[in-house]
């Protein structure tokens, strides 16, 4: 649950993140590798969503649009 909440915060306001959040995750047993992968994946999806939104990309009908 801690990583899910962290991911949501990254998505909503990444600039507000501090080392305190990282330390809290470590205290809950989350490894640095897990934290890094979480940040990489969340950031990638946020990036792709912004690019497609900015370009007005629409899903093809077979994908549910």
C-alpha positions as CSV (number, residue, x, y, z in Angstrom):
1,X,0.0,0.0,0.0
2,X,2.9,2.4,0.7
3,X,4.2,2.1,-2.8
4,X,0.7,2.8,-4.2
5,X,0.4,5.9,-2.2
6,X,3.9,7.0,-3.2
7,X,3.0,6.4,-6.8
8,X,-0.1,8.5,-6.5
9,X,1.9,11.4,-5.0
10,X,4.5,11.1,-7.8
11,X,1.7,11.5,-10.3
12,X,0.0,14.4,-8.6
13,X,2.9,16.5,-7.4
14,X,6.4,14.9,-8.0
15,X,8.1,18.2,-7.2
16,X,6.9,18.0,-3.6
17,X,8.6,14.7,-2.9
18,X,11.4,14.7,-0.3
19,X,13.8,12.3,1.2
20,X,11.4,11.8,4.1
21,X,9.0,9.9,1.8
22,X,11.9,7.6,0.7
23,X,12.9,7.0,4.3
24,X,9.3,6.1,5.2
25,X,9.2,3.5,2.4
26,X,12.5,2.0,3.6
27,X,11.1,1.8,7.1
28,X,8.2,-0.2,5.7
29,X,10.7,-2.7,4.2
30,X,10.7,-1.3,0.6
31,X,14.1,-1.7,-1.0
32,X,15.9,1.1,-2.9
33,X,15.5,-1.0,-6.1
34,X,11.8,-1.2,-5.6
35,X,11.6,2.5,-5.0
36,X,13.6,3.2,-8.1
37,X,11.5,0.9,-10.3
38,X,8.3,2.5,-9.0
39,X,9.5,6.0,-9.8
40,X,10.7,4.9,-13.3
41,X,7.5,3.1,-14.2
42,X,5.2,5.8,-12.8
43,X,7.2,8.6,-14.5
44,X,7.2,6.7,-17.8
45,X,3.4,6.3,-17.8
46,X,2.9,9.9,-16.8
47,X,5.2,11.0,-19.6
48,X,3.4,8.9,-22.2
49,X,0.0,10.1,-21.1
50,X,1.1,13.7,-21.4
51,X,2.6,13.2,-24.8
52,X,-0.5,11.5,-26.1
53,X,-2.8,14.1,-24.6
54,X,-0.8,17.0,-26.0
55,X,-0.8,15.5,-29.5
56,X,-4.6,14.7,-29.3
57,X,-3.9,11.0,-29.9
58,X,-7.1,9.0,-29.9
59,X,-7.4,5.3,-29.1
60,X,-8.3,3.0,-32.0
61,X,-11.8,1.5,-31.7
62,X,-10.5,-2.0,-30.9
63,X,-9.0,-0.6,-27.7
64,X,-12.2,0.7,-26.3
65,X,-12.4,4.3,-27.6
